[in-house]
Amino acid sequence: MIALNLGTAEILDRMRVAYPTNRPSAKTIALVMSIVPYVFYPAMPFVDYLFDKHVEGIAADMQAQMSAAR
């Protein structure tokens, strides 16, 4: 799970070169997700939700730019 989230964040960061966005990198939340289960396990679903929404927002911004470039 940790590798999946960090990989997703890395792919989005690489795509930001072609399709820049004002949103911050998802790597920070992905790193927090790797620490939370060891510190306070019940918070994991909430952090996972935040990561998912953040990634969806970045993807939506990039998709809008891709559509505008056509």
C-alpha positions as CSV (number, residue, x, y, z in Angstrom):
1,M,0.0,0.0,0.0
2,I,2.8,2.4,0.8
3,A,4.6,1.8,-2.5
4,L,1.3,2.2,-4.4
5,N,0.6,5.6,-2.9
6,L,4.2,6.8,-3.3
7,G,4.2,5.6,-6.8
8,T,0.9,7.4,-7.6
9,A,2.3,10.6,-6.2
10,E,5.6,10.2,-8.2
11,I,3.6,9.6,-11.4
12,L,1.5,12.8,-10.8
13,D,4.7,14.8,-10.1
14,R,6.2,13.7,-13.4
15,M,3.0,14.6,-15.2
16,R,3.1,18.1,-13.7
17,V,5.9,18.9,-16.1
18,A,3.6,18.8,-19.0
19,Y,0.4,19.8,-17.2
20,P,1.2,22.1,-14.3
21,T,-1.3,22.6,-11.5
22,N,-1.4,24.9,-8.5
23,R,-2.1,22.0,-6.1
24,P,0.8,20.9,-3.9
25,S,2.4,17.5,-4.4
26,A,0.7,14.4,-3.2
27,K,4.0,13.0,-1.8
28,T,3.5,14.7,1.5
29,I,0.2,13.0,2.2
30,A,1.6,9.7,0.9
31,L,4.4,9.9,3.4
32,V,2.0,10.7,6.2
33,M,0.0,7.6,5.2
34,S,3.1,5.5,5.7
35,I,3.5,6.8,9.3
36,V,-0.1,7.0,10.5
37,P,-0.7,3.3,11.0
38,Y,2.2,3.1,13.4
39,V,1.2,6.1,15.4
40,F,-2.6,6.2,15.4
41,Y,-4.2,3.4,13.4
42,P,-7.8,4.7,13.6
43,A,-6.9,7.8,11.7
44,M,-5.8,5.8,8.6
45,P,-9.2,5.9,6.8
46,F,-9.3,9.6,7.1
47,V,-5.8,10.2,5.8
48,D,-6.5,7.7,3.0
49,Y,-9.7,9.7,2.1
50,L,-7.6,13.0,2.0
51,F,-5.0,11.4,-0.2
52,D,-7.7,10.1,-2.6
53,K,-9.5,13.4,-2.9
54,H,-6.2,15.3,-3.4
55,V,-5.1,12.9,-6.2
56,E,-8.5,13.2,-7.8
57,G,-8.2,17.0,-7.7
58,I,-4.8,17.0,-9.3
59,A,-6.0,14.5,-12.0
60,A,-9.1,16.7,-12.7
61,D,-6.9,19.8,-13.1
62,M,-4.6,17.9,-15.5
63,Q,-7.5,16.5,-17.5
64,A,-8.9,20.0,-18.0
65,Q,-5.6,21.1,-19.4
66,M,-5.4,18.0,-21.6
67,S,-8.9,18.8,-23.0
68,A,-8.0,22.4,-23.6
69,A,-4.8,21.5,-25.5
70,R,-6.8,19.7,-28.2
